[in-house]
Amino acid sequence: MLLRPLLPAAFALAGLVMAATPLRAAPSLQALQEALNSSSAEALTAVLEPGQGLDPDEVARRRLLLREQFPDASWSVQPGAPLKDGRATTKINVTGSREEGPYRFRFEAQQQVVLGANGNRVNSQEVIRETSLLRSAENNLKVSLLIPDAVLTGQRYDVDVVFEEPLDGAVVAGSLKPVTAGELLRMRTPDLQLEALGGGGIFKSAQAPYQPGTQTWAVLLVHPKGIVAASKQVRVVADRSALSF
């Protein structure tokens, strides 16, 4: 399928997740943004340090992959809302576009992360929220990802993806599957087999893993007005108090 080579970019922001230490004397968010937008590998090593769960070379490889998919990829880094436990967060957004034959694709992704540092270099991150969206055509096909940010271990929960506007008789198809740890590591997506949709979207009941961690979902929707691919990470927690951030 045409989108298969593009879908791995939906996970290029994921990075490596670990428990973060408080950010002390770290590089400014502006410096981190400039390093991400630079074409120089040295720019990243100036603000990132190898450590538990973070490999600057891997970050550079993922950045290169994203730029190969979307040559005009651009990152923005801004302060995020603090968590209820008082930890500061950072918002990382990336946008890009690509033309392939008669098709034009637009990509956008958002992360909310807690950064940790050793001296003046970032050496860890904890991903709090993460979503990505890839659209074809100029038509801004509106889709809602009704997927929770966090669930309890072993909990059954709804995973719904809904077209926001009436279908008006349009024939649509879609697929929704979890992404395995191996696929995330290789920055690949599951084989998404399209099925006809009759209710204006995809409605699925899923069960969370029995161990704390994360679960990522990949979505593909085909509509006469365009194609939408998306991903969202769900945090799996053992403590009910951790359901809200």
C-alpha positions in Angstrom: 0.0 0.0 0.0 1.2 3.5 -0.8 1.3 4.6 2.9 3.4 1.7 4.1 6.8 3.4 3.5 5.5 6.6 5.2 3.9 5.1 8.3 7.2 4.5 10.3 7.5 8.3 10.5 4.5 8.2 12.8 6.8 6.6 15.4 9.9 8.6 14.8 9.3 10.8 17.8 8.9 7.9 20.3 12.5 7.9 21.6 13.5 5.7 24.5 11.4 6.0 27.6 12.8 5.8 31.2 12.2 7.4 34.6 13.6 10.9 34.5 15.7 12.7 37.0 15.0 16.4 37.7 16.3 18.7 35.0 19.2 20.7 36.4 21.3 23.2 34.5 20.2 21.6 31.2 20.4 23.2 27.8 17.6 25.7 27.1 14.5 24.5 25.2 15.6 26.8 22.4 19.0 25.1 22.2 17.2 21.7 22.0 14.9 23.0 19.3 17.8 24.3 17.3 19.7 21.0 17.6 16.7 19.0 16.4 16.2 21.3 13.4 19.9 21.3 12.5 21.3 18.9 9.9 24.4 18.4 12.0 24.9 15.3 14.2 27.2 17.4 16.4 24.4 19.7 17.2 22.5 16.8 18.9 25.5 15.5 20.8 26.0 19.0 22.2 22.7 18.8 24.0 22.2 15.1 24.4 24.3 12.7 26.5 24.4 8.9 26.3 22.9 7.4 29.5 20.3 5.0 30.7 17.7 4.7 28.0 19.0 7.5 25.8 21.4 7.1 22.8 22.1 10.3 20.8 23.1 8.2 17.8 19.7 6.6 17.9 18.0 9.9 18.1 20.1 11.1 15.1 19.1 8.0 13.2 15.4 8.6 13.9 15.7 12.3 12.9 17.3 11.3 9.6 14.6 8.8 8.9 11.9 11.4 9.5 13.7 13.8 7.2 13.9 11.1 4.5 10.2 10.7 4.8 9.4 14.4 5.1 12.3 16.7 3.8 10.8 19.8 5.3 10.3 18.4 8.8 10.4 21.0 11.5 10.5 20.7 15.3 9.3 23.1 17.9 10.1 22.7 21.6 8.1 24.7 24.3 7.3 24.5 28.0 4.4 22.2 28.8 1.9 22.2 31.6 3.3 20.8 34.9 2.2 17.4 36.1 0.1 17.1 39.3 3.2 15.8 41.1 5.0 19.1 40.3 7.3 17.9 37.6 7.8 20.3 34.7 7.1 19.0 31.2 8.1 19.9 27.7 6.0 19.9 24.5 7.7 18.7 21.3 5.9 19.1 18.0 7.0 18.1 14.6 5.4 18.8 11.2 6.4 17.9 7.7 5.1 17.2 4.2 5.9 15.1 1.2 4.7 14.6 -2.3 4.6 11.2 -3.9 3.3 11.0 -7.4 -0.1 12.8 -7.5 -0.4 12.6 -3.7 0.7 15.1 -1.0 1.1 13.9 2.6 1.1 16.1 5.7 2.5 14.8 9.0 2.2 16.2 12.5 3.0 14.7 15.8 3.0 15.9 19.4 4.8 14.7 22.6 4.6 15.8 26.2 7.7 14.7 28.0 9.5 15.0 31.3 13.2 15.6 30.6 16.1 14.7 32.8 19.7 16.0 32.6 23.2 15.5 33.9 25.0 18.9 33.9 24.2 20.7 30.7 23.0 17.8 28.6 19.7 16.0 28.5 20.2 12.3 29.3 16.6 10.9 29.8 13.0 11.4 28.9 9.7 10.1 30.1 6.9 10.3 27.5 3.7 11.4 29.1 1.5 11.8 26.0 2.2 11.1 22.3 0.1 11.2 19.2 0.8 11.5 15.4 -1.3 12.1 12.4 -0.5 11.6 8.7 -3.0 12.9 6.1 -3.2 12.8 2.3 -4.7 15.5 0.1 -5.3 19.1 0.9 -8.7 18.3 2.4 -8.4 18.5 6.2 -10.3 15.3 6.9 -11.3 15.6 10.6 -10.8 12.5 12.8 -11.0 12.0 16.5 -8.8 9.5 18.4 -11.0 8.6 21.3 -8.2 6.6 23.0 -7.3 7.2 26.7 -4.0 8.6 27.8 -3.6 6.0 30.6 -5.3 2.8 31.7 -4.8 0.4 34.6 -3.0 -2.9 34.1 -5.3 -5.6 32.8 -8.2 -3.1 32.3 -10.5 -3.4 29.3 -11.0 0.0 27.6 -12.4 1.5 24.4 -10.3 2.3 21.4 -12.4 4.4 19.0 -11.5 6.4 16.0 -14.3 8.5 14.5 -14.9 10.6 11.5 -16.1 14.0 12.9 -18.3 14.8 9.9 -21.2 12.8 8.5 -20.2 10.3 5.9 -23.2 11.2 3.7 -23.2 7.8 2.0 -19.4 7.7 1.5 -17.8 4.2 1.5 -14.9 4.2 4.0 -12.5 1.5 5.2 -10.1 1.3 8.0 -7.9 -0.8 10.3 -6.7 -0.5 13.9 -4.0 -2.6 15.6 -1.6 -2.5 18.5 2.1 -2.0 17.7 4.5 -4.5 19.2 7.7 -3.6 21.1 9.7 -5.1 18.2 7.9 -3.0 15.6 8.5 0.1 17.7 12.2 -0.7 18.0 12.5 -1.2 14.3 10.2 1.8 13.6 7.8 -0.3 11.7 4.0 -0.6 11.8 1.8 -3.7 11.9 0.2 -5.0 8.7 -3.0 -3.0 8.6 -5.6 -5.0 6.7 -8.4 -2.6 5.6 -12.1 -3.5 6.3 -15.2 -1.7 5.3 -16.6 0.5 8.0 -20.3 1.0 8.5 -20.6 3.2 11.6 -18.6 6.3 10.9 -15.4 5.0 12.4 -13.6 2.1 14.2 -14.9 1.0 17.6 -12.8 -1.6 19.4 -12.6 -2.9 23.0 -9.0 -3.7 24.1 -7.3 -5.1 27.1 -4.3 -3.5 28.7 -1.2 -5.6 29.4 -0.9 -7.0 32.9 2.5 -5.3 33.4 3.0 -1.5 33.7 4.4 0.2 30.6 3.0 1.5 27.4 0.7 0.3 24.6 0.8 2.0 21.1 -2.0 1.9 18.6 -1.7 2.3 14.8 -4.7 3.5 12.7 -5.3 3.6 9.0 -8.5 5.2 7.5 -9.4 5.5 3.8 -12.1 8.0 2.8 -13.0 9.3 -0.7 -11.6 12.7 0.4 -8.3 11.3 1.5 -6.3 8.9 3.7 -5.5 9.3 7.4 -2.9 7.3 9.4 -2.4 7.9 13.1 -0.8 6.5 16.2 -1.3 7.1 19.9 0.5 5.9 23.0 -1.4 4.7 26.0 0.3 4.5 29.4 -0.4 1.3 31.4 -0.1 2.0 35.1 -0.7 -0.2 38.2 -1.8 2.7 40.5 -5.2 4.3 40.0 -3.8 7.7 41.1 -1.4 7.6 38.1 -4.4 7.6 35.6 -4.4 11.4 35.8 -1.3 13.4 35.1 
